[in-house]
Amino acid sequence: MNKQIVLLVEALEQAAAEDNWSLVQQIDSRISAALIQLRARQANDGAHLSLEQLQQRHAQVAFLCRRRVDELRNILRQHQDNKEGIQAYAQFSSEKEI
C-alpha cells in the first residue's frame, strides 16, 4: 500500500480511537484526495489490493464512528429523560437549605 495512505489510515484510526472527530474528518478528506491519485495510477493488482485494504480499514473506522454516534445519542437521550427529575431534585435540595 502507498506509504502516504498507510500513514493517513493509521492517523485516521488513531484519531477515531481518541474520539477526535474533527481530525477524523480532516484525515478522511486527505484520504479521499490520495485515493483519487491512487486510482489514476492504478495499473497493477498490487494497487488494487491496496485499495481493498484501505477500504476495509476505512470501513472499520466508519463503523467506530457510527457506534460512537449511537453511544452519544443514547447518553443525550438519558439526560433528556432524567432532566425533570434532576431539576426537581435540585429545586427540592435548595428549598431544604433555606
Disulfide bonds with the S-S distance in Angstrom:
none
